[in-house]
């Protein structure tokens, strides 16, 4: 299965691997497929850096991929509705119509 979650996980994977290998994110080509989160499959054997096969530190990558959503949620105050709820929450906070009434 390859969909929105796989695209998001793949982007996070490439950013994480770029940081760990100290290369620009644009140099990394790799994908994550399957279910989102802990059941995602990192396609390490087909990952390349600057067009060459990469040695992927899977344990470090997996730890980072597991921790990242929690850090993001903590930073934005995730709602029960996931990303869409986070957008709505942000809009509510920035909207002049949702401010507290004046007494």
N, C-alpha and C positions, 0 to 999 in steps of 0.2 A: 504494500500500500504506500503510495506516495502522494501526499496532499499538503494542505496548509501547515499542519504540524511538522511534517517532514521538512518543509522549506524553512520553518523557524528553527527547528533543531539543527538543520544543516548549516544555517547561518551562524548559530551559536557555536557549533563545532568548529567551523573555519576560523572564527574569531579566537576561540580558546586555543586551538592548535597554533595559530599565528603567534599568539602571546607566548605560549610555552616554547616554541621553536625560535622565537625572536626574529620573525620575518613579517613583512607586510601582509595584511589579510588578503590582499589581491593576489598574492603568490600561492595561496592555498586553494586547491580544488579537491573537495571531498563532500560526501553526502551521508546523511543519516536517514534511514528508512524505517518503516514499520510504525508501531504505535508511538505516541508521544510520551516522553518521560522515561521512567525506568525500563520500559520494554522496548525502547528505541534500539535500532541496530546500527552501530557505527561501521561504515564501510571502509575500514582501515586499510584493507589490502589494495583498494583502488584509489586511495588518497595520494595526491601528488603535491609537491612544493616546487614551484618554478618548473613544472612539467616533468619532474623526476619523482620516482617512488619515495614516499616519506616513511620514516620510522616514527610511528605514532605511539606516544606514551599513553596507552589505553586507560590505565588505572587513574592517572591524573586527569585525563579528558573526561572520563565518566564522573569522577568526583566533582569536577567543575560544572558539568552539565546538570548534575543532580542539585547542586547548591544554587545555581544561578536563578532559577524561577523564584525561589524563596527570597533571595536578595531583592529581586525586582518587585515582588509582591510587597515586601516590607517597605520598600522605598516609595511605592505609589499608593499604598493602602488599598490593596486589591479588594474588590467587592465579591459577592457570591456569584455574580454573573460573568466572571473571568475578564478577558480583555475588553469586551463590550461594556461591561459594568465599570471598568476603570475609566473608559472614555466618558461615559455618562457622569461618573462621579466628578471628573475633572471639569466637564461642562457645567455641572451644577455649582461647583465652587467658583467658577469664573463668570457665571451669569449674573447680571445686575438684578434679574427678577427673582433670584433665590436668596438674596441677602436678608438678614434679619429685619423685621419691621421696626420702624422708628416709633418710639413712644411719645 
